[in-house]
Amino acid sequence: MIDILNFLNFKTNGKRSVLWLSHHIPKTAGTSLKLSYERTFGSKAIKQVYAHEEVKRLGNGKKILLPIGTKIIHGHYHAHPQHLVTYPNAKRIVWIRDPVERAWSMLGHMLDVQKTKTEYKIILAEFGNQIEERKLEVFEFFLTHPMLKKMNQPYKNHFSKVPISEFDFVGRTNKFEHDIQLLSEMMGVNLPSIETNVRDAGNGLPQDRKYFEGLLEQEYSIVLPYLVKN
């Protein structure tokens, strides 16, 4: 049964109350950002979009029901041109991370807490009980296997319908404290710098990462200009 209050809120002024479309690409400090939003705006102002059906609908430009008073939509949904029609007062926010470090963190997360995933089982079948001892080989396998490398194209996938240049704010996880202040200025609030669920940035990777960077060349072509800016 449809929540009639939410429905009426959306049909009337609900869509205009949304001020920020916050896109959480996996392993780019999205959890830290959510906590910062909640501490500043209150949890009732944040609509989290992580459930598969809502992620799919919103990523396809379709409408979803919103709680009354929603100011920020935050989650794993892809950007779509229709969003600014549905939410005409909203601005787009996204955070990015060095592609190799993001992929390394994604691999570590999967090996630690996602052992029921098909992707983990593919790695286990290849490396057995030597996963930790052969971690760099596992990483290469993770970046190149046809059924795994799709996990390492988040920028290609996320910015396929709305290019990164059309986002109002692009933050960098390696400059989190600096960029959260810039975001605060844009939003007109004082967002606290909260870093949680953080994995070591590249701990265990070789100092020379050129080989791995080459495997993610397309990802770098999208985000490198933003990663290297002052």
C-alpha positions in Angstrom: 0.0 0.0 0.0 1.4 3.4 -1.0 2.2 5.8 1.9 -0.3 8.5 1.0 1.6 11.2 2.9 4.8 10.5 1.0 2.9 10.4 -2.3 1.2 13.7 -1.7 4.5 15.2 -0.5 6.1 14.1 -3.8 3.2 15.3 -5.9 3.2 18.8 -4.3 6.3 20.3 -3.0 8.3 17.2 -2.1 10.3 17.2 -5.3 11.3 20.8 -4.7 12.5 20.2 -1.2 15.4 18.0 -2.6 18.4 20.2 -2.7 21.2 17.7 -3.2 21.7 14.5 -5.2 24.6 12.8 -3.5 26.0 9.9 -5.5 28.0 7.3 -3.6 30.3 5.3 -5.8 31.4 2.2 -3.8 34.6 2.7 -1.8 34.7 6.5 -2.1 34.0 7.6 1.5 30.2 7.4 1.0 29.6 6.1 4.5 31.6 8.9 6.1 29.7 11.4 4.0 26.3 10.0 5.1 27.3 10.3 8.8 28.4 13.9 8.2 25.0 14.7 6.5 23.1 13.1 9.3 24.9 15.0 12.0 24.3 18.3 10.1 20.8 17.9 8.7 19.3 15.1 10.8 18.6 11.6 9.6 15.1 12.5 8.5 16.4 14.8 5.9 18.5 12.1 4.2 16.9 9.6 1.8 19.3 6.6 1.6 19.1 4.8 -1.7 20.8 1.4 -1.4 17.9 -1.1 -1.9 18.3 -2.7 -5.3 14.9 -1.7 -6.7 15.3 2.0 -5.7 18.8 2.1 -7.0 17.6 0.7 -10.3 14.5 3.0 -10.6 16.4 6.2 -9.7 19.3 5.3 -11.9 16.9 4.9 -14.8 15.5 8.4 -14.2 12.3 7.1 -12.6 10.6 8.6 -9.5 10.8 7.1 -6.0 8.8 7.9 -2.9 10.5 10.2 -0.5 9.9 10.9 3.2 8.5 14.3 4.0 11.3 16.8 4.4 13.9 15.0 2.3 16.7 17.4 1.4 19.4 15.0 0.3 19.2 11.8 -1.8 22.3 9.7 -1.0 23.2 6.3 -2.3 24.5 4.0 -5.1 22.2 5.2 -7.8 23.7 6.4 -11.2 23.2 10.0 -12.3 20.5 10.5 -15.0 19.5 13.7 -16.9 15.9 13.3 -15.8 16.9 13.9 -12.2 17.1 17.7 -12.7 13.6 17.6 -14.2 12.2 15.6 -11.3 14.2 17.6 -8.7 14.6 21.1 -10.2 16.3 22.7 -7.2 18.9 20.0 -6.7 22.6 20.0 -7.3 24.8 17.0 -8.0 27.5 15.8 -5.6 30.0 12.9 -6.1 33.3 11.8 -4.5 36.0 10.0 -6.4 39.2 8.1 -5.5 42.3 7.0 -7.2 41.1 4.1 -9.4 43.9 1.6 -8.3 43.4 2.4 -4.6 39.6 2.2 -5.0 39.9 -1.2 -6.7 42.4 -2.4 -4.1 40.0 -1.4 -1.3 37.1 -3.0 -3.2 39.0 -6.3 -3.4 39.9 -6.1 0.3 36.3 -5.5 1.3 35.1 -8.4 -0.8 37.7 -10.8 0.6 36.8 -9.8 4.2 33.0 -9.5 4.2 31.5 -10.6 0.9 32.5 -14.3 0.8 29.1 -15.4 -0.5 29.4 -13.3 -3.7 30.0 -15.1 -7.0 33.0 -12.9 -7.6 34.7 -14.1 -4.4 34.0 -17.7 -5.3 35.7 -17.2 -8.7 38.8 -15.9 -6.9 38.7 -18.8 -4.3 38.5 -21.3 -7.1 41.6 -19.9 -8.7 43.8 -19.3 -5.7 42.4 -21.5 -2.9 44.0 -20.9 0.5 46.8 -18.8 -1.1 44.8 -15.6 -1.6 46.6 -13.6 1.1 50.1 -14.9 0.1 49.5 -14.1 -3.5 47.5 -10.9 -3.0 49.1 -8.9 -5.9 48.4 -11.8 -8.3 44.9 -11.9 -7.0 44.6 -8.2 -7.6 45.8 -8.6 -11.3 43.2 -11.4 -11.7 40.6 -9.2 -10.1 41.3 -6.4 -12.6 41.5 -8.6 -15.7 39.1 -11.5 -15.4 36.0 -11.0 -17.7 33.6 -11.6 -14.8 35.4 -9.4 -12.3 36.7 -6.4 -14.1 33.2 -5.0 -14.4 33.5 -4.2 -10.7 36.4 -1.9 -11.5 34.7 0.3 -14.1 32.6 2.5 -11.7 33.5 5.8 -13.3 32.7 4.6 -16.8 29.4 3.2 -15.6 28.4 6.0 -13.3 29.1 8.9 -15.7 27.7 7.2 -18.8 24.6 9.3 -18.9 25.7 12.4 -17.1 29.4 13.3 -17.5 31.5 14.2 -14.4 31.8 17.8 -15.8 28.1 18.3 -15.2 28.4 17.7 -11.4 28.3 20.7 -9.2 30.8 19.2 -6.7 33.5 16.6 -7.1 35.2 15.6 -3.9 38.4 13.6 -3.5 38.9 11.0 -0.8 42.6 11.7 -0.5 41.8 15.3 0.3 38.7 14.6 2.4 39.2 17.2 5.1 40.0 19.9 2.6 37.2 19.0 0.2 34.5 18.6 2.9 35.2 22.2 3.8 34.6 23.2 0.2 31.4 21.2 0.2 30.4 22.9 3.4 30.8 26.3 1.7 28.7 25.2 -1.2 25.9 23.8 1.0 26.0 26.7 3.4 26.5 24.5 6.4 29.4 23.2 8.6 29.8 19.5 7.7 32.0 17.7 10.2 34.9 15.6 8.8 34.0 12.1 9.8 36.1 9.3 8.4 34.8 5.8 9.0 34.9 2.4 7.3 38.3 3.4 5.9 40.7 0.9 4.5 44.4 1.8 4.2 44.9 3.7 1.0 47.0 1.3 -1.0 48.6 -0.5 1.9 50.2 -3.6 0.3 50.5 -2.2 -3.2 53.9 -1.7 -4.7 55.3 1.8 -4.9 55.4 1.6 -8.7 51.7 1.1 -9.7 52.1 1.9 -13.4 51.1 -1.6 -14.5 47.9 -1.6 -12.5 47.2 2.0 -13.6 47.5 0.8 -17.2 44.8 -1.8 -16.6 42.5 1.0 -15.4 43.5 3.5 -18.1 39.9 4.3 -19.1 38.9 5.0 -15.5 41.9 7.4 -15.1 40.9 9.2 -18.3 37.7 10.2 -16.6 38.8 11.3 -13.1 42.5 12.2 -13.4 41.9 15.9 -14.1 40.0 16.1 -10.9 42.4 14.1 -8.8 45.4 16.2 -9.6 43.8 19.7 -9.2 44.8 21.9 -6.3 
